Amino acid sequence: MSVEEGKTPVEAVHSVAIGSDHGAVEQKTMLVSYLGLLGYRVVDVGTFGTEKVDYPDIALSVATLVAQGKAWRGVVIDGAGIGSCIAANKVPGVRAALCYDYATAVNSREHNDANVLTLGAGLIGVNLAKQILKTWLATDFGGGRHAKRVDKIMEIEKRFLNDGKVT
């Protein structure tokens, strides 16, 4: 099913893809457990240890699962969250947002219909990360005046795609 159709396969409705680089693996592990407690099916793409990995590779894995409809939402954690956000936003159909507090979590979902959350483990502790994650997952897209703007974001993306499809 394509992202453009705006549909998610039934098996992905309550699944969250998550990944981190080596510097954020501890926070990711805690958030994986927390997602389970919240009732989400978790797709953990790694990393699973402290051996160095490159955050763009992890961001790509998470963003691809979301763009292809194999995960409902995605979460990527690195040191600051910035690089992962940039990398994830290169995947067509992804609207990644770096959130660092309650307000940015709500805004990114209500106004921008973000489908990938990025977090900076070096900047926020696990309790704040849990609050942001729970808020972000529970917040619905506001639609209305915001839908027109999100549509414009997607139109910009389509201008730079060859065939308009995620592969």
N, C-alpha and C positions, 0 to 999 in steps of 0.2 A: 504494500500500500504506500502511496507516495505521501510525502509531507504536505504537498500542495493541496491534497484533498482534505487535509485537516483531520484525518482520522487516525486513531491508534488501534492496533490489533488488540483484541480482548485480553490476551495473555500478558500484554505490556501495561495495562491500565494502572496497576498498583506496583509497578516495578521502578526501581531507582538504580541507575547505573552510577557507580562511584569509583573514583580512582585518585591516587595521589603520587607525588614523587617521593623519593627516599626521605626527604626532610619532614614530610607530613604523614608518614605511614602510621605513626602512633595515634594521631588525631583521627585519621581515616578509620582505623580499627575500632576506635570508640564510637564513631558515628555509624559504622556498619551495625554494631550491636544496638545502638539507639534506634536506627531505622527499623530493625527487626521488632523492637519493643513497640514501635508506633504502628506496626502491622504491614509494613511494606516488604515486598519481595526485593531482595538486593542482588544486583549483578556487580560483583567486585572485580574490576579489571586490573587490579594491582596498583602499585607494587606491593610486595608482601614482606620486604626486608629493607635493610638500610644500604644495600648496594646501590651505587649511584645510577639513576635513570634520568632521562630527559623529560621534563614536564610536557613539552609539546606532544610527545608520543602518547602519554596518558590522556591528555585533553582530547586528542584525536579519537582515541578508543571510546571514551565516554560520549563525545559529541556525535560520533557515527551511530552509536546505538540509539541515541535519541532521534537523530535525523531520519533513520531508517524505520522508526516506529517500534523498535525492539525494546525500548525503555520509555516509560512515560516522562520521566525527568532525569536529569543528570547532575552529578556533583563532582567537582574537581578541586583538589586541595594541593597547594604548593606553598612555598614560603610566604609570598605576598598575595597570591591569587591573581596578580595582574597578567603574567605571562600565559597562564592557563586560560584566562578569559580571552586574551587576544587570539590564541591558537584555536580555541573552541569556536570562536566567531567566524573563523575561516571556512567552517563546514556549512554548506548550504542548508537552510532550514533551522539553524541553531541561532538562538538569541541568548547568549551567555551574559550573566551579570555578576560582577564582583560585589558582594554584599559584606558589610562590616558592622551592621547594627540592625535593630528591629525595623527602623524606617526604610532603609535601603532594601531590605527583604520584601516588605510590603509593596513599596513602589515598583520594584522590578517586576513583580507579578501583576499587580493591578494595572499599571500603566503600560508596561512593555511586553507582557506575556512571556517573560523569560522562561526558557525551558532547560537551561543549564545554569547552575549556581557555582560560582567559584569562591573559594575561601582562602585566606592567608593564615596558615597555621603559626607562622612566626609573628603574627600581629594580633591574633585573637586566641583566647583560651578555649578549652573544650566546652565549658558551660555556655559561653556566648555563642560558640559555633552551633551547639544544640538548639539554642533559642532561635538563632537565625534560620537554621534548617527547618525546624518545626513550623515556624511562621511562614517561611517561603513555600513549603509544601502545602500548607493549609489555605493560603491566600489565592483566591480566584482572580482571573483576569476580569477587569472592570468593563471591558467592551466600550460601547458608546463612543464618545469622542476619541477614546484611546485606540479603538479598532482602526480608525482611518489612518492614524499615525503608524501603527504596526504594519498595516497594509503598505504604506509608503516605504517602510524599512525593507519589507519583502520585495517590493518592486525594484529598489536599488540593487538588491542581491541578484534578482533575475536578469538585470542588465548585463551582469558580468558572467553569467553562466552560459555554457555552450548550448546545452539542450534543455535546461531547466530541471534536470533530474539529479537526485543524489545517487551516486553509485558506490 
